[in-house]
Amino acid sequence: MQAQQELKATGRLLLWTFAWAATLALAKFGPRLLWDAQQAASWVAVAVNVVVGIGWIVAFTRFLRALDELQRKIMQDALAVTLGVGWVGGFAYVVADTAGLVARDVNTAALPALLGVVFMIAFAVGKLRYR
Amino acid sequence: MRNRITDLRAERGWTQADLAQRAGVSRQTINAIETGKFDPSLPLAFRLARLFGLKIEEIFLDDQ
């Protein structure tokens, strides 16, 4: 029963993740490749991405609820580390940038990518800790 | 917190996977509880107690 619920929630989360990634790609590349930078179409693409993103958040919340308590703890610990790194690292960068210590601009896409890597490492550490 | 789950499970001839399925959790959760790495929530402790036909305090022992 528990395993079935987890599987179902995981499947739904995967679908929402793919849908969100697809709408993000549409919003990112659509203006250049599909609708020749028409603002109205770009706004619609961004709005669709945000709406699907909200769906992803709901699916992720349900996924967390469907996990058993140890798996949820591992996931929450990993999310806490990820949030901490994003928060501390993000503000450190802002402060360093304001003080003129950053020699070159960092691509904003680097932060979500970094957080993804941090989350995967923290999640793997949690899995190993409770092995 | 110590517990007697390994012994109680062995007495009944259950594997960790058997107990996990009966309790509705993952095998990793049962293993973590048995090794003392993870303390279960009260609802899960009650579920385990029901499965073994014992009281919670007969399964889980305070370290202090």
N, CA and C atoms of all chains as a GROMACS GRO file, in nm:
protein
  585
    1MET      N    1   0.084  -0.121   0.000
    1MET     CA    2   0.000   0.000   0.000
    1MET      C    3   0.087   0.125   0.000
    2GLN      N    4   0.181   0.129   0.100
    2GLN     CA    5   0.274   0.242   0.110
    2GLN      C    6   0.357   0.254  -0.016
    3ALA      N    7   0.410   0.137  -0.059
    3ALA     CA    8   0.495   0.137  -0.178
    3ALA      C    9   0.418   0.183  -0.301
    4GLN      N   10   0.292   0.141  -0.310
    4GLN     CA   11   0.208   0.181  -0.425
    4GLN      C   12   0.185   0.332  -0.426
    5GLN      N   13   0.158   0.386  -0.305
    5GLN     CA   14   0.136   0.531  -0.294
    5GLN      C   15   0.261   0.607  -0.335
    6GLU      N   16   0.377   0.556  -0.288
    6GLU     CA   17   0.505   0.621  -0.320
    6GLU      C   18   0.529   0.619  -0.471
    7LEU      N   19   0.501   0.502  -0.530
    7LEU     CA   20   0.523   0.485  -0.674
    7LEU      C   21   0.434   0.581  -0.754
    8LYS      N   22   0.309   0.589  -0.710
    8LYS     CA   23   0.212   0.676  -0.778
    8LYS      C   24   0.257   0.823  -0.769
    9ALA      N   25   0.294   0.863  -0.647
    9ALA     CA   26   0.336   1.002  -0.625
    9ALA      C   27   0.465   1.032  -0.702
   10THR      N   28   0.556   0.933  -0.709
   10THR     CA   29   0.681   0.952  -0.782
   10THR      C   30   0.652   0.968  -0.931
   11GLY      N   31   0.561   0.885  -0.983
   11GLY     CA   32   0.523   0.892  -1.124
   11GLY      C   33   0.466   1.029  -1.158
   12ARG      N   34   0.376   1.077  -1.070
   12ARG     CA   35   0.315   1.208  -1.094
   12ARG      C   36   0.419   1.320  -1.089
   13LEU      N   37   0.511   1.306  -0.992
   13LEU     CA   38   0.616   1.408  -0.980
   13LEU      C   39   0.703   1.411  -1.107
   14LEU      N   40   0.734   1.292  -1.158
   14LEU     CA   41   0.814   1.283  -1.281
   14LEU      C   42   0.743   1.352  -1.398
   15LEU      N   43   0.612   1.323  -1.410
   15LEU     CA   44   0.535   1.384  -1.518
   15LEU      C   45   0.536   1.536  -1.507
   16TRP      N   46   0.514   1.587  -1.386
   16TRP     CA   47   0.513   1.732  -1.364
   16TRP      C   48   0.652   1.791  -1.391
   17THR      N   49   0.756   1.715  -1.354
   17THR     CA   50   0.892   1.764  -1.378
   17THR      C   51   0.920   1.778  -1.528
   18PHE      N   52   0.880   1.675  -1.604
   18PHE     CA   53   0.899   1.682  -1.749
   18PHE      C   54   0.817   1.796  -1.810
   19ALA      N   55   0.693   1.810  -1.760
   19ALA     CA   56   0.605   1.915  -1.812
   19ALA      C   57   0.666   2.053  -1.782
   20TRP      N   58   0.718   2.068  -1.661
   20TRP     CA   59   0.778   2.198  -1.624
   20TRP      C   60   0.902   2.227  -1.710
   21ALA      N   61   0.987   2.124  -1.726
   21ALA     CA   62   1.108   2.141  -1.807
   21ALA      C   63   1.072   2.176  -1.951
   22ALA      N   64   0.965   2.112  -2.002
   22ALA     CA   65   0.924   2.137  -2.141
   22ALA      C   66   0.873   2.280  -2.156
   23THR      N   67   0.791   2.327  -2.058
   23THR     CA   68   0.739   2.464  -2.069
   23THR      C   69   0.850   2.567  -2.048
   24LEU      N   70   0.949   2.530  -1.966
   24LEU     CA   71   1.064   2.620  -1.945
   24LEU      C   72   1.143   2.635  -2.076
   25ALA      N   73   1.164   2.520  -2.142
   25ALA     CA   74   1.236   2.522  -2.270
   25ALA      C   75   1.159   2.604  -2.373
   26LEU      N   76   1.025   2.588  -2.370
   26LEU     CA   77   0.940   2.664  -2.463
   26LEU      C   78   0.954   2.814  -2.438
   27ALA      N   79   0.948   2.852  -2.309
   27ALA     CA   80   0.959   2.994  -2.274
   27ALA      C   81   1.098   3.050  -2.306
   28LYS      N   82   1.199   2.966  -2.295
   28LYS     CA   83   1.338   3.010  -2.318
   28LYS      C   84   1.370   3.022  -2.469
   29PHE      N   85   1.334   2.915  -2.543
   29PHE     CA   86   1.374   2.911  -2.684
   29PHE      C   87   1.264   2.955  -2.781
   30GLY      N   88   1.139   2.955  -2.731
   30GLY     CA   89   1.026   2.993  -2.818
   30GLY      C   90   1.042   3.129  -2.884
   31PRO      N   91   1.076   3.235  -2.807
   31PRO     CA   92   1.086   3.368  -2.868
   31PRO      C   93   1.182   3.372  -2.987
   32ARG      N   94   1.287   3.295  -2.982
   32ARG     CA   95   1.388   3.298  -3.088
   32ARG      C   96   1.354   3.202  -3.202
   33LEU      N   97   1.299   3.085  -3.166
   33LEU     CA   98   1.283   2.980  -3.266
   33LEU      C   99   1.141   2.964  -3.319
   34LEU      N  100   1.039   3.001  -3.238
   34LEU     CA  101   0.902   2.969  -3.280
   34LEU      C  102   0.816   3.089  -3.314
   35TRP      N  103   0.820   3.196  -3.234
   35TRP     CA  104   0.725   3.306  -3.261
   35TRP      C  105   0.794   3.442  -3.281
   36ASP      N  106   0.916   3.436  -3.318
   36ASP     CA  107   0.987   3.556  -3.361
   36ASP      C  108   0.976   3.672  -3.261
   37ALA      N  109   0.995   3.641  -3.136
   37ALA     CA  110   1.003   3.740  -3.028
   37ALA      C  111   0.877   3.825  -3.009
   38GLN      N  112   0.759   3.773  -3.049
   38GLN     CA  113   0.635   3.848  -3.022
   38GLN      C  114   0.609   3.845  -2.871
   39GLN      N  115   0.591   3.964  -2.814
   39GLN     CA  116   0.583   3.974  -2.667
   39GLN      C  117   0.464   3.897  -2.609
   40ALA      N  118   0.349   3.906  -2.677
   40ALA     CA  119   0.229   3.840  -2.624
   40ALA      C  120   0.252   3.690  -2.610
   41ALA      N  121   0.310   3.631  -2.713
   41ALA     CA  122   0.336   3.487  -2.712
   41ALA      C  123   0.437   3.452  -2.602
   42SER      N  124   0.535   3.538  -2.584
   42SER     CA  125   0.636   3.514  -2.479
   42SER      C  126   0.572   3.520  -2.340
   43TRP      N  127   0.482   3.618  -2.321
   43TRP     CA  128   0.413   3.628  -2.191
   43TRP      C  129   0.329   3.503  -2.164
   44VAL      N  130   0.261   3.455  -2.268
   44VAL     CA  131   0.179   3.334  -2.253
   44VAL      C  132   0.268   3.216  -2.214
   45ALA      N  133   0.384   3.203  -2.281
   45ALA     CA  134   0.476   3.092  -2.252
   45ALA      C  135   0.527   3.099  -2.108
   46VAL      N  136   0.559   3.220  -2.062
   46VAL     CA  137   0.607   3.237  -1.924
   46VAL      C  138   0.494   3.202  -1.825
   47ALA      N  139   0.372   3.250  -1.857
   47ALA     CA  140   0.258   3.223  -1.768
   47ALA      C  141   0.232   3.073  -1.759
   48VAL      N  142   0.238   3.004  -1.873
   48VAL     CA  143   0.216   2.859  -1.874
   48VAL      C  144   0.324   2.791  -1.790
   49ASN      N  145   0.448   2.838  -1.802
   49ASN     CA  146   0.558   2.780  -1.725
   49ASN      C  147   0.535   2.799  -1.574
   50VAL      N  148   0.486   2.917  -1.536
   50VAL     CA  149   0.461   2.943  -1.393
   50VAL      C  150   0.347   2.854  -1.342
   51VAL      N  151   0.240   2.843  -1.422
   51VAL     CA  152   0.125   2.760  -1.380
   51VAL      C  153   0.168   2.613  -1.366
   52VAL      N  154   0.243   2.563  -1.463
   52VAL     CA  155   0.291   2.425  -1.455
   52VAL      C  156   0.388   2.411  -1.337
   53GLY      N  157   0.466   2.516  -1.311
   53GLY     CA  158   0.556   2.515  -1.195
   53GLY      C  159   0.481   2.503  -1.064
   54ILE      N  160   0.367   2.570  -1.054
   54ILE     CA  161   0.284   2.558  -0.933
   54ILE      C  162   0.234   2.414  -0.920
   55GLY      N  163   0.196   2.355  -1.033
   55GLY     CA  164   0.155   2.214  -1.033
   55GLY      C  165   0.269   2.125  -0.985
   56TRP      N  166   0.391   2.157  -1.027
   56TRP     CA  167   0.508   2.079  -0.985
   56TRP      C  168   0.528   2.089  -0.834
   57ILE      N  169   0.509   2.211  -0.779
   57ILE     CA  170   0.525   2.231  -0.634
   57ILE      C  171   0.424   2.145  -0.558
   58VAL      N  172   0.298   2.145  -0.606
   58VAL     CA  173   0.194   2.065  -0.541
   58VAL      C  174   0.231   1.916  -0.549
   59ALA      N  175   0.277   1.873  -0.667
   59ALA     CA  176   0.314   1.732  -0.685
   59ALA      C  177   0.430   1.695  -0.593
   60PHE      N  178   0.525   1.788  -0.576
   60PHE     CA  179   0.640   1.759  -0.491
   60PHE      C  180   0.597   1.749  -0.344
   61THR      N  181   0.505   1.836  -0.303
   61THR     CA  182   0.453   1.831  -0.166
   61THR      C  183   0.383   1.696  -0.141
   62ARG      N  184   0.302   1.654  -0.239
   62ARG     CA  185   0.232   1.526  -0.226
   62ARG      C  186   0.331   1.409  -0.225
   63PHE      N  187   0.437   1.423  -0.305
   63PHE     CA  188   0.541   1.320  -0.309
   63PHE      C  189   0.606   1.306  -0.171
   64LEU      N  190   0.636   1.421  -0.108
   64LEU     CA  191   0.697   1.418   0.027
   64LEU      C  192   0.604   1.350   0.127
   65ARG      N  193   0.474   1.381   0.116
   65ARG     CA  194   0.377   1.322   0.209
   65ARG      C  195   0.364   1.172   0.189
   66ALA      N  196   0.384   1.126   0.066
   66ALA     CA  197   0.367   0.984   0.036
   66ALA      C  198   0.487   0.900   0.083
   67LEU      N  199   0.600   0.966   0.106
   67LEU     CA  200   0.720   0.892   0.148
   67LEU      C  201   0.704   0.839   0.290
   68ASP      N  202   0.774   0.732   0.323
   68ASP     CA  203   0.772   0.688   0.463
   68ASP      C  204   0.862   0.781   0.544
   69GLU      N  205   0.853   0.772   0.676
   69GLU     CA  206   0.912   0.879   0.757
   69GLU      C  207   1.064   0.891   0.746
   70LEU      N  208   1.135   0.781   0.728
   70LEU     CA  209   1.280   0.791   0.713
   70LEU      C  210   1.317   0.855   0.579
   71GLN      N  211   1.248   0.810   0.473
   71GLN     CA  212   1.276   0.867   0.340
   71GLN      C  213   1.247   1.016   0.340
   72ARG      N  214   1.136   1.054   0.409
   72ARG     CA  215   1.101   1.196   0.417
   72ARG      C  216   1.209   1.274   0.491
   73LYS      N  217   1.262   1.213   0.598
   73LYS     CA  218   1.366   1.281   0.675
   73LYS      C  219   1.492   1.301   0.588
   74ILE      N  220   1.530   1.197   0.516
   74ILE     CA  221   1.648   1.207   0.428
   74ILE      C  222   1.627   1.319   0.326
   75MET      N  223   1.506   1.321   0.268
   75MET     CA  224   1.474   1.422   0.167
   75MET      C  225   1.475   1.562   0.228
   76GLN      N  226   1.414   1.576   0.346
   76GLN     CA  227   1.407   1.708   0.410
   76GLN      C  228   1.546   1.757   0.452
   77ASP      N  229   1.630   1.666   0.501
   77ASP     CA  230   1.768   1.704   0.536
   77ASP      C  231   1.842   1.755   0.412
   78ALA      N  232   1.824   1.683   0.301
   78ALA     CA  233   1.891   1.722   0.177
   78ALA      C  234   1.840   1.858   0.129
   79LEU      N  235   1.708   1.879   0.142
   79LEU     CA  236   1.650   2.007   0.102
   79LEU      C  237   1.700   2.120   0.192
   80ALA      N  238   1.718   2.091   0.321
   80ALA     CA  239   1.767   2.193   0.415
   80ALA      C  240   1.910   2.234   0.379
   81VAL      N  241   1.994   2.136   0.346
   81VAL     CA  242   2.132   2.167   0.306
   81VAL      C  243   2.132   2.250   0.177
   82THR      N  244   2.045   2.209   0.083
   82THR     CA  245   2.037   2.280  -0.045
   82THR      C  246   1.992   2.424  -0.024
   83LEU      N  247   1.889   2.442   0.057
   83LEU     CA  248   1.840   2.578   0.086
   83LEU      C  249   1.950   2.660   0.154
   84GLY      N  250   2.018   2.598   0.248
   84GLY     CA  251   2.125   2.668   0.321
   84GLY      C  252   2.236   2.713   0.228
   85VAL      N  253   2.278   2.622   0.140
   85VAL     CA  254   2.386   2.656   0.045
   85VAL      C  255   2.340   2.768  -0.048
   86GLY      N  256   2.215   2.757  -0.096
   86GLY     CA  257   2.162   2.860  -0.186
   86GLY      C  258   2.153   2.995  -0.116
   87TRP      N  259   2.105   2.994   0.007
   87TRP     CA  260   2.086   3.116   0.085
   87TRP      C  261   2.222   3.181   0.116
   88VAL      N  262   2.308   3.103   0.179
   88VAL     CA  263   2.440   3.156   0.222
   88VAL      C  264   2.525   3.193   0.100
   89GLY      N  265   2.531   3.099   0.005
   89GLY     CA  266   2.613   3.124  -0.115
   89GLY      C  267   2.560   3.241  -0.196
   90GLY      N  268   2.427   3.248  -0.210
   90GLY     CA  269   2.364   3.355  -0.286
   90GLY      C  270   2.393   3.492  -0.226
   91PHE      N  271   2.374   3.503  -0.094
   91PHE     CA  272   2.398   3.632  -0.029
   91PHE      C  273   2.548   3.668  -0.028
   92ALA      N  274   2.632   3.566  -0.012
   92ALA     CA  275   2.777   3.592  -0.015
   92ALA      C  276   2.817   3.648  -0.151
   93TYR      N  277   2.755   3.591  -0.257
   93TYR     CA  278   2.785   3.640  -0.392
   93TYR      C  279   2.737   3.784  -0.408
   94VAL      N  280   2.614   3.812  -0.360
   94VAL     CA  281   2.558   3.947  -0.373
   94VAL      C  282   2.648   4.049  -0.301
   95VAL      N  283   2.690   4.014  -0.179
   95VAL     CA  284   2.775   4.104  -0.100
   95VAL      C  285   2.910   4.124  -0.169
   96ALA      N  286   2.968   4.014  -0.217
   96ALA     CA  287   3.098   4.023  -0.284
   96ALA      C  288   3.086   4.105  -0.412
   97ASP      N  289   2.974   4.085  -0.484
   97ASP     CA  290   2.952   4.159  -0.608
   97ASP      C  291   2.936   4.309  -0.579
   98THR      N  292   2.859   4.341  -0.473
   98THR     CA  293   2.838   4.482  -0.436
   98THR      C  294   2.970   4.548  -0.397
   99ALA      N  295   3.057   4.472  -0.333
   99ALA     CA  296   3.186   4.526  -0.289
   99ALA      C  297   3.289   4.531  -0.403
  100GLY      N  298   3.244   4.488  -0.520
  100GLY     CA  299   3.332   4.492  -0.636
  100GLY      C  300   3.440   4.384  -0.634
  101LEU      N  301   3.413   4.276  -0.562
  101LEU     CA  302   3.513   4.170  -0.551
  101LEU      C  303   3.501   4.066  -0.662
  102VAL      N  304   3.386   4.068  -0.731
  102VAL     CA  305   3.365   3.967  -0.836
  102VAL      C  306   3.412   4.024  -0.968
  103ALA      N  307   3.511   3.959  -1.024
  103ALA     CA  308   3.575   4.012  -1.146
  103ALA      C  309   3.486   3.997  -1.269
  104ARG      N  310   3.410   3.887  -1.276
  104ARG     CA  311   3.326   3.867  -1.395
  104ARG      C  312   3.188   3.817  -1.353
  105ASP      N  313   3.089   3.846  -1.438
  105ASP     CA  314   2.951   3.805  -1.408
  105ASP      C  315   2.937   3.653  -1.415
  106VAL      N  316   2.858   3.602  -1.322
  106VAL     CA  317   2.830   3.458  -1.323
  106VAL      C  318   2.696   3.437  -1.390
  107ASN      N  319   2.688   3.337  -1.475
  107ASN     CA  320   2.561   3.303  -1.540
  107ASN      C  321   2.458   3.266  -1.433
  108THR      N  322   2.339   3.328  -1.439
  108THR     CA  323   2.237   3.304  -1.335
  108THR      C  324   2.190   3.158  -1.335
  109ALA      N  325   2.204   3.090  -1.448
  109ALA     CA  326   2.163   2.949  -1.454
  109ALA      C  327   2.257   2.861  -1.372
  110ALA      N  328   2.373   2.917  -1.333
  110ALA     CA  329   2.469   2.836  -1.256
  110ALA      C  330   2.416   2.805  -1.117
  111LEU      N  331   2.335   2.897  -1.058
  111LEU     CA  332   2.287   2.875  -0.922
  111LEU      C  333   2.192   2.754  -0.912
  112PRO      N  334   2.086   2.748  -0.997
  112PRO     CA  335   2.000   2.629  -0.989
  112PRO      C  336   2.078   2.500  -1.018
  113ALA      N  337   2.173   2.508  -1.111
  113ALA     CA  338   2.253   2.388  -1.143
  113ALA      C  339   2.336   2.346  -1.021
  114LEU      N  340   2.397   2.446  -0.955
  114LEU     CA  341   2.476   2.418  -0.836
  114LEU      C  342   2.388   2.357  -0.726
  115LEU      N  343   2.268   2.415  -0.709
  115LEU     CA  344   2.177   2.364  -0.606
  115LEU      C  345   2.134   2.221  -0.637
  116GLY      N  346   2.117   2.191  -0.765
  116GLY     CA  347   2.082   2.054  -0.805
  116GLY      C  348   2.191   1.956  -0.764
  117VAL      N  349   2.315   1.995  -0.789
  117VAL     CA  350   2.429   1.909  -0.754
  117VAL      C  351   2.438   1.893  -0.601
  118VAL      N  352   2.422   2.006  -0.530
  118VAL     CA  353   2.428   2.001  -0.383
  118VAL      C  354   2.319   1.909  -0.329
  119PHE      N  355   2.197   1.922  -0.385
  119PHE     CA  356   2.087   1.837  -0.339
  119PHE      C  357   2.118   1.689  -0.362
  120MET      N  358   2.171   1.657  -0.479
  120MET     CA  359   2.199   1.515  -0.510
  120MET      C  360   2.306   1.459  -0.415
  121ILE      N  361   2.409   1.541  -0.387
  121ILE     CA  362   2.514   1.496  -0.295
  121ILE      C  363   2.456   1.477  -0.154
  122ALA      N  364   2.378   1.576  -0.107
  122ALA     CA  365   2.320   1.568   0.028
  122ALA      C  366   2.224   1.449   0.039
  123PHE      N  367   2.150   1.423  -0.068
  123PHE     CA  368   2.056   1.311  -0.068
  123PHE      C  369   2.132   1.178  -0.061
  124ALA      N  370   2.240   1.168  -0.139
  124ALA     CA  371   2.320   1.045  -0.140
  124ALA      C  372   2.384   1.023  -0.002
  125VAL      N  373   2.433   1.132   0.060
  125VAL     CA  374   2.493   1.120   0.193
  125VAL      C  375   2.388   1.070   0.294
  126GLY      N  376   2.267   1.124   0.285
  126GLY     CA  377   2.158   1.080   0.374
  126GLY      C  378   2.125   0.933   0.354
  127LYS      N  379   2.120   0.891   0.229
  127LYS     CA  380   2.091   0.750   0.199
  127LYS      C  381   2.199   0.659   0.259
  128LEU      N  382   2.325   0.705   0.247
  128LEU     CA  383   2.436   0.624   0.300
  128LEU      C  384   2.434   0.623   0.453
  129ARG      N  385   2.400   0.738   0.512
  129ARG     CA  386   2.402   0.748   0.658
  129ARG      C  387   2.303   0.650   0.722
  130TYR      N  388   2.188   0.633   0.661
  130TYR     CA  389   2.086   0.545   0.718
  130TYR      C  390   2.081   0.408   0.649
  131ARG      N  391   2.189   0.373   0.582
  131ARG     CA  392   2.193   0.247   0.508
  131ARG      C  393   2.176   0.127   0.601
  132MET      N  394   1.777   0.569   2.198
  132MET     CA  395   1.671   0.472   2.235
  132MET      C  396   1.705   0.334   2.177
  133ARG      N  397   1.706   0.234   2.266
  133ARG     CA  398   1.733   0.098   2.219
  133ARG      C  399   1.599   0.031   2.186
  134ASN      N  400   1.606  -0.079   2.114
  134ASN     CA  401   1.481  -0.153   2.087
  134ASN      C  402   1.511  -0.301   2.065
  135ARG      N  403   1.404  -0.381   2.073
  135ARG     CA  404   1.418  -0.527   2.061
  135ARG      C  405   1.365  -0.580   1.928
  136ILE      N  406   1.358  -0.493   1.831
  136ILE     CA  407   1.292  -0.533   1.706
  136ILE      C  408   1.364  -0.648   1.636
  137THR      N  409   1.496  -0.646   1.636
  137THR     CA  410   1.571  -0.754   1.568
  137THR      C  411   1.535  -0.890   1.630
  138ASP      N  412   1.534  -0.896   1.763
  138ASP     CA  413   1.502  -1.022   1.832
  138ASP      C  414   1.357  -1.064   1.805
  139LEU      N  415   1.267  -0.969   1.819
  139LEU     CA  416   1.124  -1.000   1.801
  139LEU      C  417   1.095  -1.046   1.659
  140ARG      N  418   1.162  -0.984   1.566
  140ARG     CA  419   1.145  -1.021   1.424
  140ARG      C  420   1.200  -1.161   1.401
  141ALA      N  421   1.317  -1.188   1.460
  141ALA     CA  422   1.380  -1.320   1.442
  141ALA      C  423   1.294  -1.430   1.504
  142GLU      N  424   1.234  -1.400   1.620
  142GLU     CA  425   1.146  -1.499   1.685
  142GLU      C  426   1.031  -1.541   1.594
  143ARG      N  427   0.986  -1.447   1.513
  143ARG     CA  428   0.871  -1.475   1.425
  143ARG      C  429   0.915  -1.522   1.286
  144GLY      N  430   1.045  -1.523   1.265
  144GLY     CA  431   1.098  -1.568   1.136
  144GLY      C  432   1.072  -1.469   1.023
  145TRP      N  433   1.058  -1.341   1.060
  145TRP     CA  434   1.034  -1.238   0.959
  145TRP      C  435   1.166  -1.176   0.914
  146THR      N  436   1.174  -1.147   0.787
  146THR     CA  437   1.289  -1.069   0.738
  146THR      C  438   1.258  -0.920   0.759
  147GLN      N  439   1.359  -0.838   0.739
  147GLN     CA  440   1.335  -0.693   0.748
  147GLN      C  441   1.231  -0.650   0.644
  148ALA      N  442   1.240  -0.712   0.528
  148ALA     CA  443   1.145  -0.677   0.421
  148ALA      C  444   1.002  -0.716   0.460
  149ASP      N  445   0.988  -0.835   0.526
  149ASP     CA  446   0.854  -0.878   0.573
  149ASP      C  447   0.795  -0.775   0.668
  150LEU      N  448   0.877  -0.738   0.767
  150LEU     CA  449   0.829  -0.643   0.869
  150LEU      C  450   0.799  -0.507   0.805
  151ALA      N  451   0.886  -0.467   0.712
  151ALA     CA  452   0.865  -0.338   0.645
  151ALA      C  453   0.732  -0.336   0.571
  152GLN      N  454   0.702  -0.447   0.504
  152GLN     CA  455   0.577  -0.454   0.428
  152GLN      C  456   0.456  -0.449   0.522
  153ARG      N  457   0.466  -0.524   0.634
  153ARG     CA  458   0.355  -0.524   0.730
  153ARG      C  459   0.336  -0.387   0.793
  154ALA      N  460   0.447  -0.317   0.819
  154ALA     CA  461   0.439  -0.188   0.888
  154ALA      C  462   0.414  -0.073   0.789
  155GLY      N  463   0.423  -0.102   0.660
  155GLY     CA  464   0.399   0.002   0.560
  155GLY      C  465   0.512   0.103   0.549
  156VAL      N  466   0.635   0.056   0.568
  156VAL     CA  467   0.752   0.144   0.551
  156VAL      C  468   0.855   0.072   0.463
  157SER      N  469   0.966   0.140   0.436
  157SER     CA  470   1.069   0.078   0.353
  157SER      C  471   1.158  -0.013   0.440
  158ARG      N  472   1.228  -0.106   0.373
  158ARG     CA  473   1.319  -0.194   0.446
  158ARG      C  474   1.431  -0.112   0.511
  159GLN      N  475   1.471  -0.007   0.442
  159GLN     CA  476   1.576   0.080   0.495
  159GLN      C  477   1.533   0.142   0.629
  160THR      N  478   1.406   0.174   0.640
  160THR     CA  479   1.355   0.233   0.765
  160THR      C  480   1.364   0.132   0.879
  161ILE      N  481   1.324   0.008   0.852
  161ILE     CA  482   1.332  -0.096   0.956
  161ILE      C  483   1.478  -0.117   0.997
  162ASN      N  484   1.566  -0.124   0.898
  162ASN     CA  485   1.708  -0.143   0.927
  162ASN      C  486   1.763  -0.028   1.012
  163ALA      N  487   1.726   0.096   0.977
  163ALA     CA  488   1.776   0.213   1.051
  163ALA      C  489   1.723   0.212   1.195
  164ILE      N  490   1.599   0.166   1.213
  164ILE     CA  491   1.543   0.159   1.349
  164ILE      C  492   1.617   0.051   1.429
  165GLU      N  493   1.636  -0.064   1.366
  165GLU     CA  494   1.704  -0.174   1.436
  165GLU      C  495   1.846  -0.138   1.479
  166THR      N  496   1.914  -0.065   1.394
  166THR     CA  497   2.053  -0.029   1.425
  166THR      C  498   2.063   0.096   1.512
  167GLY      N  499   1.949   0.152   1.550
  167GLY     CA  500   1.948   0.268   1.638
  167GLY      C  501   1.985   0.398   1.571
  168LYS      N  502   1.986   0.398   1.437
  168LYS     CA  503   2.021   0.522   1.366
  168LYS      C  504   1.900   0.615   1.354
  169PHE      N  505   1.783   0.558   1.369
  169PHE     CA  506   1.661   0.637   1.348
  169PHE      C  507   1.555   0.595   1.448
  170ASP      N  508   1.497   0.693   1.516
  170ASP     CA  509   1.387   0.664   1.610
  170ASP      C  510   1.255   0.684   1.538
  171PRO      N  511   1.166   0.585   1.545
  171PRO     CA  512   1.039   0.597   1.470
  171PRO      C  513   0.946   0.698   1.535
  172SER      N  514   0.850   0.745   1.456
  172SER     CA  515   0.746   0.833   1.512
  172SER      C  516   0.656   0.750   1.602
  173LEU      N  517   0.575   0.818   1.680
  173LEU     CA  518   0.483   0.747   1.770
  173LEU      C  519   0.383   0.659   1.693
  174PRO      N  520   0.323   0.710   1.584
  174PRO     CA  521   0.230   0.623   1.508
  174PRO      C  522   0.299   0.496   1.457
  175LEU      N  523   0.424   0.508   1.409
  175LEU     CA  524   0.494   0.389   1.360
  175LEU      C  525   0.530   0.296   1.476
  176ALA      N  526   0.568   0.353   1.590
  176ALA     CA  527   0.599   0.270   1.707
  176ALA      C  528   0.474   0.192   1.750
  177PHE      N  529   0.358   0.257   1.747
  177PHE     CA  530   0.233   0.188   1.781
  177PHE      C  531   0.204   0.076   1.681
  178ARG      N  532   0.229   0.105   1.552
  178ARG     CA  533   0.204   0.005   1.447
  178ARG      C  534   0.292  -0.117   1.470
  179LEU      N  535   0.420  -0.092   1.502
  179LEU     CA  536   0.514  -0.203   1.528
  179LEU      C  537   0.470  -0.282   1.651
  180ALA      N  538   0.427  -0.209   1.755
  180ALA     CA  539   0.383  -0.276   1.878
  180ALA      C  540   0.263  -0.366   1.848
  181ARG      N  541   0.170  -0.315   1.767
  181ARG     CA  542   0.052  -0.394   1.730
  181ARG      C  543   0.092  -0.519   1.654
  182LEU      N  544   0.190  -0.504   1.562
  182LEU     CA  545   0.233  -0.619   1.483
  182LEU      C  546   0.296  -0.728   1.570
  183PHE      N  547   0.368  -0.688   1.673
  183PHE     CA  548   0.432  -0.785   1.762
  183PHE      C  549   0.340  -0.826   1.877
  184GLY      N  550   0.225  -0.763   1.891
  184GLY     CA  551   0.132  -0.794   1.999
  184GLY      C  552   0.188  -0.755   2.136
  185LEU      N  553   0.265  -0.647   2.139
  185LEU     CA  554   0.326  -0.602   2.265
  185LEU      C  555   0.295  -0.454   2.288
  186LYS      N  556   0.332  -0.407   2.410
  186LYS     CA  557   0.320  -0.264   2.436
  186LYS      C  558   0.447  -0.195   2.386
  187ILE      N  559   0.434  -0.065   2.356
  187ILE     CA  560   0.549   0.010   2.304
  187ILE      C  561   0.670  -0.002   2.398
  188GLU      N  562   0.644   0.010   2.529
  188GLU     CA  563   0.754   0.008   2.624
  188GLU      C  564   0.820  -0.129   2.637
  189GLU      N  565   0.755  -0.231   2.582
  189GLU     CA  566   0.816  -0.364   2.581
  189GLU      C  567   0.909  -0.381   2.458
  190ILE      N  568   0.899  -0.288   2.366
  190ILE     CA  569   0.983  -0.295   2.246
  190ILE      C  570   1.094  -0.190   2.250
  191PHE      N  571   1.055  -0.068   2.287
  191PHE     CA  572   1.150   0.042   2.290
  191PHE      C  573   1.193   0.074   2.432
  192LEU      N  574   1.324   0.083   2.450
  192LEU     CA  575   1.378   0.102   2.585
  192LEU      C  576   1.455   0.232   2.592
  193ASP      N  577   1.425   0.307   2.697
  193ASP     CA  578   1.495   0.435   2.716
  193ASP      C  579   1.640   0.409   2.754
  194ASP      N  580   1.731   0.482   2.694
  194ASP     CA  581   1.874   0.465   2.723
  194ASP      C  582   1.910   0.515   2.862
  195GLN      N  583   1.836   0.615   2.910
  195GLN     CA  584   1.877   0.679   3.036
  195GLN      C  585   1.826   0.601   3.158
   0.00000   0.00000   0.00000
